[in-house]
Structure formats: structure tokens, C-alpha cells
Amino acid sequence: MTSRPDDPPPEPNSPDPHPATRPDAIDPTAPKPLPGAMAFVGMGTSVAATVGVGVLVGIWADGRLHTSPWLLLVGLVLGLAAAVATVVAQVRRFL
């Protein structure tokens, strides 16, 4: 498709609506935040939650079946295994 001589000239490029996101607008001397700080918080929370759930389920099962402390120990081991699996999965996202 060719343009005719009486066509208006093309509009100039519009300015960037977010100039701070351009790579040349970043100040290289500015201090950088700790990368992944929230990832570490999330990792710690998931470890605490998985171990806690395993322990609580073990305590509940021991109370119902009168097998104290064996199911507590089983719940603790399963919670730790789930915590390790969760941390490995989260770390793999960053590698």
C-alpha cells in the first residue's frame, strides 16, 4: 500500500506513559532493595504452616486413637517432609 501525496504525515511516536520503567531512567547509583525478601517471608510462612498442620493433625489423631506420642511424631515427620518439598518448589522458581 502506497501513500498518496495528499495524505497527512504519520503521527510522531507518542511519549512513554511510564518513563520511570525505561531502562535508561533507572538510577544506577540508587540503593537496590533486598531481592526476594518477600519470597523468604513466604518460604518461612509455608514451612511454619506445613509443620504446624502436621503436628496438629498428629496431636488430634493421638487424642482420638490414644496412641500418644506416636502419631504426633508421624505428623511431625510428614510436616517436615511437606515443608522441604514446598521450599524446594519455591526455590526452583528462582533458579
C-alpha positions in Angstrom: 0.0 0.0 0.0 1.5 3.3 -1.1 0.6 6.7 0.4 -0.7 9.4 -1.7 0.8 12.9 -1.7 -2.2 14.5 -0.1 -2.2 12.0 2.9 -1.3 13.6 6.3 2.1 12.8 7.7 2.2 10.0 10.2 1.9 11.0 13.8 5.1 11.0 15.8 5.6 8.4 18.4 3.6 9.0 21.5 5.6 9.7 24.6 6.2 6.8 27.0 3.4 6.8 29.6 5.7 5.3 32.2 9.1 6.9 31.8 10.4 5.5 35.0 10.1 2.0 33.7 12.5 2.6 30.8 16.0 1.1 31.5 17.7 4.4 30.8 15.6 6.1 33.5 16.8 3.9 36.4 19.4 5.5 38.6 22.4 3.1 38.8 23.6 4.7 42.0 20.3 4.3 43.9 20.4 1.6 46.6 18.7 -1.6 45.5 16.1 -3.3 47.7 16.9 -6.8 49.0 15.9 -9.1 46.1 13.3 -11.7 47.0 12.7 -10.5 50.6 9.0 -11.4 50.3 9.9 -14.7 48.9 11.8 -15.5 52.1 8.9 -14.4 54.2 6.6 -16.6 52.1 9.0 -19.5 52.5 9.2 -19.2 56.2 5.4 -18.9 56.5 4.9 -22.0 54.4 7.4 -24.0 56.4 5.7 -23.0 59.7 2.3 -23.8 58.3 3.1 -27.2 56.9 5.0 -28.3 60.1 2.2 -26.9 62.2 -0.5 -28.7 60.4 1.4 -32.0 60.6 1.9 -31.5 64.4 -1.8 -30.5 64.9 -3.1 -33.5 62.9 -0.7 -35.8 64.9 -1.9 -34.4 68.2 -5.6 -34.7 67.1 -5.1 -38.3 65.9 -3.2 -39.2 69.1 -6.1 -37.9 71.2 -8.7 -39.9 69.1 -6.8 -43.1 69.0 -4.9 -42.9 72.3 -1.5 -43.6 70.7 0.4 -40.8 72.2 3.1 -39.7 71.1 3.5 -41.9 68.0 1.1 -40.1 65.7 2.5 -36.8 66.8 5.9 -38.0 65.6 4.4 -39.2 62.4 2.7 -35.9 61.8 5.9 -34.0 62.6 7.9 -36.1 60.1 5.2 -35.7 57.4 5.0 -32.0 58.1 8.8 -31.6 57.8 8.7 -33.6 54.5 6.0 -31.4 53.2 8.0 -28.3 54.3 11.1 -29.5 52.4 9.0 -30.2 49.3 7.4 -26.7 49.5 10.8 -25.0 49.9 12.3 -26.9 47.0 9.4 -26.0 44.8 9.7 -22.3 45.7 13.5 -22.2 45.3 13.3 -23.8 41.8 11.2 -20.8 40.7 14.2 -18.5 41.3 16.9 -20.7 39.8 
